Amino acid sequence: MKELFLTASVKDSDFAMACAVLQGLTWMTARHAVHRILFFHGQPQPKPLKVTRAFQQSRFLQLWKDLSSQLSRSSYVIQLAYEVGPDRDFGKETNMEFNALPGTLRWTDLPDPLRDTPVTQRKKIEIPEQSSLPTALTDNGFQYKNEMIQESYSFVRENVEFVFSRYYRLPPLDEQSGEQAEDRPRAALPPWADLRPVDPAQKWVLNVKLNVVDDSQPEKVKKANSELLAVKAELEKIFDFKAVDRRVFDTRIAPPPAIPVRG
């Protein structure tokens, strides 16, 4: 699959108005979602995936095979996404058993070089509704690095998705807790109010997305690119979509910035 998207930033003070614009454009109320994102980085040397139970029993076997093919050529950072609820999962003593929970594995390639266009193009694999994902990765030499919370508001018009997203850091652990979180996700999440946006300016990122499932046909990718440019022209007086250096989206080997777990 190939993902194509436009990118713009929105100030927090303008966020409500931006949502109102897209609500009118799409004739729908935004879907609000919060995900706990675990980052695992691969081995220095690329290796295909070993067969695991998650691999064998998945109804998305072909996606696992495609991922293995990609990992045999280059090492990558993999995301595991688990949907959580601000009221249900934050500030509670209960632990999340990730291997028992359904999660989504996310892999993205380095985007294609830009050719005088604000549309970013990259290969993407998402494997949803999978249990035992952390075990599947650690069995294949991946190591847990850190985690973030992703909040998003999404709208859909026909096959175009409009997504506002913002990432949050978890606060440092209490020194008295005795918990060591450097090599594994922390046992429990702090209260929602204790999270802090990764961006000090608290901006939201707006991505306008299209997916091309059969990316072996260049005309389909070209058509999707034209559709996104039409959306850009439609909204250019409201959102400033800019070309983004593809290195910002590079997930090869190097993990995302470390999240401190001590003050």
Helices and strands as residue ranges (DSSP letters): E 2-10, G 12-14, H 15-26, E 31-41, H 53-57, H 61-71, E 77-84, H 86-89, G 98-100, E 103-108, E 120-130, H 133-138, E 143-157, E 160-169, G 175-177, G 192-194, E 196-197, E 204-212, H 218-235, G 246-249
